[in-house]
Structures are given as C-alpha cells and as structure tokens.
C-alpha cells in the first residue's frame, strides 16, 4: 500500500516533536520533514512532492491560512492549533481535519484515517459512483449520487438538483431520501434542505455556498453540521 508523504510546519519545536511521535504510530503516514520556518517549508514544497501537510495556524510571521493559500501544488491539509476560533476558516479551505492542541493519539488517528481514505479515493483509477433510483414523471430515474448538489423539500414533494438543467421532482419526504443517500456524502442542514458535502465551497453567516446556489443553515442543524465536519 502506498504511503502518504507528509511534512509539518509549526513555529514551536516541541509541537513538532509531538507530531513526529504521533506519525510514527500510523503505518501509512510517512513524515518526511518538519519545519519551524514557513519560508523553508515553502522552498521544500517547490522541489518535493508531498501528499499531506500538518499546519499550525497561529505563527508569528505568517498565518497557516496565508501559508496554505500561497502553495501552488495540490496537497491534503490537516490544521493543528490551540485556537478553536479558526475552525470555520479551516473548513472553508477544505481541510481534511482540524486538530486542537493538545492532540490526543485517538484524535490524531481519526484525522489520519480520514486523510488516508481521501488519498485512496483521489488516487483510484476508477471510482464507481453510487446510484439511487427515483420514481418521477411516470418513470424510474437512475441518479448517480456524486452528481447531486442538493435536495429541496416542497410540501409533500422533493426537488433533486443534480447534473442536469432541470431538477427531478418526486413525491417523497426529505427523511426518506436521506435514508437512501450515502451518509458520508450528504448532510441535512435545514428543515427543507439536504446538501452534498463536496459541493460546499464555503460557509458564511449561516449560509452554505454551492457555487451559484445559496442554502440556508437552520439553527437546529448547525451544531450537527459542524460536528460532522470535524469527525
């Protein structure tokens, strides 16, 4: 099995020692180097292929968010920080996970398992999509779940917005369609909306943005949404 090549950037050497120790307990993660200076990490990334970056957010010369935005190559990201208030920015950057210091071995392993799963999915030569069958307009529609953007409730009906110009309208409840959808791909964020995780580009002021679509986040579902994003 292919190992995941990783580096870590943190301005505190003790924190890097902890990360190195934790990485040594995960078989698939190969920690190549650690850095206390962003400039050195940046230079290393220019010349070396890296799959995963463990990144502190609160550094004196540059924030982890600014550093990540300056990277040219695609790379998986796990934030490591002592400050929980940066969690939303971490999500907006599509970080794999957000680890709060002090990092426990259990929590670290959870984050690495998510990174490994994501790494495997993007490196599969052929990833077969899941499908759901929906009856609508006197026909049976086979829809790939990875094409669905969001599902909207309309009284006794639902409207499925997916990779077609016209959404499908079916007589069904949100609760029923949610049971059909893969739980790792979809989440209910409002009494009237289910959305696909990977279609969310960012979240601001209780609104989830899916390119041109703006989906409200209900107060009842907000806590569950962010808990799910951090697990």
C-alpha positions as semicolon CSV with decimal commas, in nm:
position;residue;x (nm);y (nm);z (nm)
1;X;0,000;0,000;0,000
2;X;0,126;0,345;-0,095
3;X;0,241;0,557;0,197
4;X;0,130;0,918;0,232
5;X;0,426;1,155;0,225
6;X;0,380;1,432;0,482
7;X;0,554;1,737;0,623
8;X;0,470;1,950;0,927
9;X;0,503;2,324;0,986
10;X;0,481;2,472;1,335
11;X;0,681;2,756;1,492
12;X;0,711;2,556;1,818
13;X;0,969;2,270;1,811
14;X;0,800;2,077;2,098
15;X;0,478;2,064;1,895
16;X;0,672;1,918;1,601
17;X;0,822;1,650;1,826
18;X;0,472;1,551;1,936
19;X;0,358;1,531;1,572
20;X;0,660;1,320;1,476
21;X;0,586;1,081;1,762
22;X;0,218;1,056;1,664
23;X;0,303;1,000;1,297
24;X;0,529;0,710;1,392
25;X;0,221;0,525;1,523
26;X;0,033;0,542;1,190
27;X;0,160;0,295;0,932
28;X;0,053;0,480;0,616
29;X;0,183;0,826;0,716
30;X;0,549;0,896;0,635
31;X;0,661;1,224;0,793
32;X;0,945;1,338;0,566
33;X;1,046;1,664;0,735
34;X;0,935;1,920;0,994
35;X;0,978;2,296;0,973
36;X;0,962;2,589;1,213
37;X;1,009;2,847;0,936
38;X;0,740;2,894;0,668
39;X;0,999;3,006;0,411
40;X;1,190;2,677;0,443
41;X;0,871;2,471;0,416
42;X;0,770;2,672;0,111
43;X;1,107;2,610;-0,055
44;X;1,086;2,238;0,020
45;X;0,740;2,213;-0,135
46;X;0,867;2,370;-0,457
47;X;1,107;2,082;-0,518
48;X;0,950;1,781;-0,346
49;X;0,617;1,603;-0,396
50;X;0,417;1,597;-0,073
51;X;0,071;1,448;-0,017
52;X;-0,020;1,582;0,327
53;X;0,061;1,894;0,529
54;X;0,022;1,925;0,908
55;X;-0,003;2,300;0,956
56;X;-0,017;2,527;1,260
57;X;-0,240;2,834;1,216
58;X;-0,112;3,087;1,467
59;X;0,251;3,160;1,367
60;X;0,433;3,491;1,418
61;X;0,546;3,571;1,063
62;X;0,252;3,433;0,863
63;X;-0,072;3,257;0,948
64;X;-0,122;2,897;0,846
65;X;-0,415;3,010;0,630
66;X;-0,193;3,257;0,443
67;X;0,075;2,992;0,402
68;X;-0,167;2,735;0,262
69;X;-0,312;2,989;0,017
70;X;0,041;3,051;-0,117
71;X;0,105;2,684;-0,203
72;X;0,090;2,604;-0,574
73;X;0,067;2,224;-0,563
74;X;-0,247;2,034;-0,455
75;X;-0,198;1,892;-0,107
76;X;-0,414;1,743;0,169
77;X;-0,432;1,964;0,479
78;X;-0,472;1,893;0,850
79;X;-0,464;2,201;1,073
80;X;-0,303;2,176;1,418
81;X;-0,372;2,465;1,650
82;X;-0,455;2,568;2,006
83;X;-0,728;2,807;1,886
84;X;-1,078;2,674;1,809
85;X;-1,197;3,002;1,653
86;X;-1,016;2,919;1,328
87;X;-1,227;2,608;1,263
88;X;-1,456;2,778;1,011
89;X;-1,162;2,908;0,806
90;X;-1,019;2,557;0,812
91;X;-1,340;2,421;0,669
92;X;-1,351;2,691;0,401
93;X;-1,005;2,578;0,288
94;X;-1,144;2,223;0,266
95;X;-0,904;2,092;0,528
96;X;-0,925;1,719;0,595
97;X;-0,942;1,786;0,968
98;X;-0,881;2,044;1,240
99;X;-0,686;1,918;1,543
100;X;-0,689;2,115;1,866
101;X;-0,378;2,103;2,086
102;X;-0,300;1,912;2,297
103;X;-0,363;1,644;2,034
104;X;-0,460;1,304;2,169
105;X;-0,345;0,986;1,991
106;X;-0,707;0,885;1,931
107;X;-0,798;1,216;1,769
108;X;-0,479;1,214;1,562
109;X;-0,552;0,864;1,432
110;X;-0,905;0,972;1,337
111;X;-0,767;1,259;1,131
112;X;-0,510;1,035;0,962
113;X;-0,775;0,777;0,876
114;X;-0,977;1,049;0,706
115;X;-0,669;1,163;0,513
116;X;-0,589;0,805;0,408
117;X;-0,945;0,748;0,288
118;X;-0,944;1,072;0,091
119;X;-0,600;0,992;-0,053
120;X;-0,719;0,648;-0,167
121;X;-1,030;0,789;-0,331
122;X;-0,850;1,054;-0,533
123;X;-0,583;0,805;-0,644
124;X;-0,818;0,531;-0,759
125;X;-0,804;0,494;-1,136
126;X;-1,173;0,419;-1,142
127;X;-1,414;0,528;-0,872
128;X;-1,757;0,382;-0,940
129;X;-2,038;0,613;-0,828
130;X;-2,330;0,507;-0,611
131;X;-2,675;0,531;-0,766
132;X;-3,026;0,583;-0,631
133;X;-3,349;0,505;-0,813
134;X;-3,620;0,772;-0,803
135;X;-3,972;0,741;-0,942
136;X;-4,092;1,065;-1,100
137;X;-4,298;1,166;-1,405
138;X;-4,418;0,805;-1,453
139;X;-4,059;0,684;-1,497
140;X;-3,776;0,536;-1,292
141;X;-3,470;0,763;-1,286
142;X;-3,125;0,626;-1,201
143;X;-2,919;0,911;-1,049
144;X;-2,550;0,899;-0,957
145;X;-2,521;1,035;-0,603
146;X;-2,194;1,214;-0,684
147;X;-2,389;1,428;-0,932
148;X;-2,642;1,550;-0,674
149;X;-2,588;1,906;-0,545
150;X;-2,876;1,936;-0,302
151;X;-3,230;1,818;-0,232
152;X;-3,507;2,065;-0,156
153;X;-3,838;1,997;0,021
154;X;-4,160;2,120;-0,143
155;X;-4,455;2,025;0,081
156;X;-4,516;1,654;0,001
157;X;-4,253;1,655;-0,275
158;X;-3,878;1,690;-0,307
159;X;-3,675;1,856;-0,581
160;X;-3,340;1,688;-0,660
161;X;-3,087;1,930;-0,809
162;X;-2,821;1,731;-0,993
163;X;-2,608;1,735;-1,310
164;X;-2,899;1,820;-1,540
165;X;-3,053;2,156;-1,637
166;X;-3,391;2,054;-1,495
167;X;-3,419;1,909;-1,141
168;X;-3,628;1,598;-1,074
169;X;-3,945;1,646;-0,869
170;X;-4,065;1,335;-0,684
171;X;-4,333;1,258;-0,426
172;X;-4,115;1,179;-0,126
173;X;-4,004;1,330;0,207
174;X;-3,657;1,458;0,292
175;X;-3,635;1,194;0,564
176;X;-3,692;0,917;0,310
177;X;-3,441;1,045;0,054
178;X;-3,182;1,099;0,329
179;X;-3,204;0,728;0,414
180;X;-3,123;0,644;0,050
181;X;-2,822;0,878;0,024
182;X;-2,468;0,781;0,141
183;X;-2,428;0,942;0,489
184;X;-2,061;1,021;0,424
185;X;-2,160;1,235;0,123
186;X;-2,474;1,418;0,240
187;X;-2,599;1,611;0,540
188;X;-2,924;1,783;0,629
189;X;-2,856;2,148;0,708
190;X;-3,210;2,287;0,716
191;X;-3,564;2,156;0,760
192;X;-3,602;2,199;0,383
193;X;-3,254;2,112;0,250
194;X;-3,005;1,825;0,223
195;X;-2,670;1,912;0,063
196;X;-2,369;1,725;-0,073
197;X;-2,053;1,781;0,136
198;X;-1,811;1,810;-0,154
199;X;-2,027;2,068;-0,335
200;X;-2,000;2,320;-0,049
201;X;-1,737;2,582;-0,137
202;X;-1,765;2,785;0,182
203;X;-1,994;2,882;0,471
204;X;-2,071;3,235;0,584
205;X;-2,339;3,382;0,812
206;X;-2,537;3,058;0,833
207;X;-2,541;3,016;0,457
208;X;-2,375;2,727;0,268
209;X;-2,250;2,828;-0,076
210;X;-2,258;2,569;-0,356
211;X;-2,122;2,779;-0,645
212;X;-2,427;2,981;-0,758
213;X;-2,659;2,822;-0,502
214;X;-2,703;2,966;-0,151
215;X;-2,855;2,726;0,102
216;X;-2,961;2,849;0,448
217;X;-2,835;2,661;0,754
218;X;-3,109;2,608;1,012
219;X;-3,018;2,675;1,374
220;X;-3,140;2,326;1,469
221;X;-2,897;2,164;1,224
222;X;-2,597;2,394;1,266
223;X;-2,435;2,209;1,557
224;X;-2,478;1,869;1,389
225;X;-2,329;2,003;1,065
226;X;-2,012;2,133;1,227
227;X;-1,976;1,827;1,450
228;X;-1,993;1,609;1,142
229;X;-1,738;1,823;0,959
230;X;-1,489;1,777;1,244
231;X;-1,522;1,397;1,275
